[in-house]
Amino acid sequence: MSLPLKLDSLDDLPRAPASDVKKLGWRGVMRTVAREGRLAVTNHNTPEAVILSAQEYDAMLRALAAAGAPQRGALEELRARFDERLAALQADDAGARLRAVMDAPATLGGRVRAGRPR
């Protein structure tokens, strides 16, 4: 069974003071987590930790993976294009091709002007 992912702010989470964790014990705290899906543990009303159910944690990981999928796809495409171009440098004749390009005279398609424009 999977709980739907609810993205509450820290202030909106159900709360329990740390003293309840000591007083009720782990089982008591986990009853609240089972009911609510998450629990903010506070110390002097300041949140210090959040306890998530395993289902809630799993839903969060799935949501994060789904949200990042388009970026990962674009990154993989970019990486593949880069690797393809980099592979050309690993070819046996890469050094000779580079030397040929560097030794050849530069061809310019237009007029080159040095100095200030008139």
C-alpha positions in Angstrom: 0.0 0.0 0.0 1.3 3.4 -0.9 0.3 6.7 0.6 -0.1 9.7 -1.7 2.7 12.2 -1.2 1.5 15.3 0.7 4.0 18.1 0.8 3.3 20.0 4.0 5.6 22.7 5.4 7.4 21.8 8.6 5.0 24.0 10.5 2.0 22.1 9.2 3.3 18.6 10.3 1.8 16.8 13.3 4.0 17.5 16.3 5.1 15.7 19.4 7.5 17.0 22.0 10.7 15.0 22.5 9.4 14.3 26.0 6.5 12.3 24.5 9.1 10.1 22.6 10.6 9.3 26.0 7.2 9.0 27.8 5.3 7.0 25.1 8.2 5.1 23.8 8.9 4.2 20.2 5.7 2.2 19.8 3.6 5.2 20.9 5.4 7.5 18.5 5.1 5.0 15.7 1.3 4.8 16.2 1.1 8.5 15.4 3.5 8.0 12.5 1.3 5.2 11.2 -1.8 7.3 11.5 -0.3 10.6 10.1 2.5 9.3 7.8 5.0 11.8 9.4 5.7 13.4 12.7 7.8 16.4 13.7 9.6 15.9 17.0 10.1 19.2 18.8 12.2 20.5 21.7 10.7 23.6 23.3 8.3 23.8 20.4 11.1 24.0 17.9 11.2 21.1 15.3 14.3 19.0 15.6 13.5 15.9 13.6 10.9 14.5 11.3 10.0 10.8 11.5 8.5 9.4 8.3 6.7 6.1 7.8 8.4 3.7 5.3 5.6 4.2 2.9 5.9 8.0 3.1 9.6 7.9 2.6 9.2 5.6 -0.5 6.5 8.0 -1.9 8.9 10.9 -1.4 11.7 9.1 -3.2 9.4 8.1 -6.1 8.2 11.8 -6.4 11.8 13.1 -6.4 12.8 10.5 -9.1 9.9 11.5 -11.3 10.6 15.2 -10.9 14.2 14.8 -11.9 13.6 12.5 -14.9 13.4 15.2 -17.6 16.7 16.8 -16.3 18.4 13.4 -16.2 17.3 12.7 -19.8 18.7 16.0 -21.1 21.9 15.4 -19.1 22.3 11.9 -20.6 21.8 13.3 -24.1 24.4 16.0 -23.5 26.8 13.5 -22.0 26.3 11.2 -25.1 27.0 14.0 -27.5 30.1 15.1 -25.5 31.4 11.5 -25.4 30.9 11.1 -29.1 32.9 14.3 -29.8 35.5 13.2 -27.3 35.8 9.8 -28.9 37.1 11.6 -32.1 40.2 12.6 -30.0 40.9 9.0 -29.2 41.0 7.9 -32.9 44.4 6.7 -34.2 44.7 9.6 -36.6 43.6 12.4 -34.2 47.0 13.9 -33.8 47.7 13.9 -37.5 44.3 15.6 -38.2 44.9 18.3 -35.6 48.4 19.0 -37.0 46.9 19.3 -40.5 44.3 21.8 -39.3 47.0 23.8 -37.5 49.4 23.7 -40.4 46.9 24.8 -43.0 46.5 28.5 -43.8 43.5 30.1 -42.4 40.8 31.0 -44.9 38.7 34.0 -44.1 35.4 34.5 -45.9 35.6 38.3 -45.7 37.9 41.2 -45.6 39.9 41.6 -42.4 40.4 45.1 -41.1 42.9 46.0 -38.5 42.6 49.2 -36.5 39.7 51.6 -36.1 36.7 51.6 -38.4 36.6 54.6 -40.7 
